[in-house]
Amino acid sequence: MKTNAKVVIYTKDPCPYCTRAINFLNARDIPFEEIDLTGNQAEMDRMKNETGWATMPIILINKELVGGYTDLVALENDNKLEAMLAK
């Protein structure tokens, strides 16, 4: 999918939902930047506080919080993901 949107996914390992989110984006050819916070609890806590999102992954599109994997899938199911990526 062609997009100018900046997609950033904060992950940790192990994290099955992080893996699912990455596979979801890759399967749709959506370019993204992965920031692996494995072993960096301070940065994980900072991102959780900054975004208000308590679990991993933390997915942002153009600095706007999407949420986690299930939220990403819900956006696609509601036909809203493409619009967010078009911004």
C-alpha positions in Angstrom: 0.0 0.0 0.0 1.4 3.4 -1.0 1.4 5.8 1.9 3.1 9.0 3.1 2.0 8.3 6.6 4.6 7.7 9.3 3.8 4.4 11.0 5.7 3.7 14.2 5.3 0.5 16.3 6.9 0.1 19.7 7.5 -3.5 20.5 9.1 -5.8 23.0 10.1 -9.5 22.9 8.4 -11.8 23.6 5.1 -10.2 22.5 2.7 -12.2 20.3 0.6 -9.2 19.5 3.7 -7.2 18.4 4.5 -10.1 16.0 1.0 -10.1 14.7 1.0 -6.3 14.2 4.3 -6.5 12.3 3.0 -9.4 10.1 -0.2 -7.4 9.5 1.7 -4.4 8.3 4.1 -6.4 6.2 1.3 -8.4 4.5 -0.2 -5.1 3.4 3.1 -3.6 2.3 2.6 -0.8 4.8 6.1 0.7 5.6 6.7 1.2 9.3 9.5 1.9 11.8 9.8 -0.6 14.6 11.3 0.6 17.9 12.1 -2.4 20.0 12.0 -1.6 23.7 12.9 -5.1 24.9 14.9 -4.7 28.2 14.3 -1.0 28.3 11.6 -0.7 31.0 12.2 3.0 31.6 11.4 3.8 27.9 8.5 1.4 27.9 7.0 3.2 31.0 7.7 6.6 29.4 5.8 5.6 26.2 2.9 4.1 28.2 2.6 7.3 30.2 3.0 9.6 27.1 0.4 7.7 25.1 -1.9 6.5 27.8 -1.6 3.0 26.3 -0.8 0.3 28.9 0.2 -2.7 26.7 2.5 -3.5 23.9 2.6 -3.0 21.0 2.0 0.8 20.9 1.1 1.8 17.3 1.2 5.3 16.1 0.2 6.7 12.6 1.4 10.3 12.1 2.0 10.5 15.8 -1.7 9.7 16.5 -2.2 6.7 18.8 -3.9 3.8 17.1 -3.5 1.5 20.0 -2.5 -2.2 19.7 -2.8 -5.0 17.2 -6.6 -5.5 17.7 -7.2 -1.8 17.3 -5.2 -1.8 14.0 -7.3 -4.7 12.7 -10.5 -3.0 13.8 -9.5 0.1 11.8 -9.1 -2.0 8.7 -12.4 -3.8 9.3 -14.1 -0.5 9.7 -12.5 0.8 6.5 -10.7 3.6 8.3 -7.1 2.4 8.1 -6.6 3.5 4.5 -7.9 7.0 5.3 -5.5 7.3 8.2 -2.6 6.2 6.0 -3.6 8.7 3.3 -3.2 11.7 5.6 
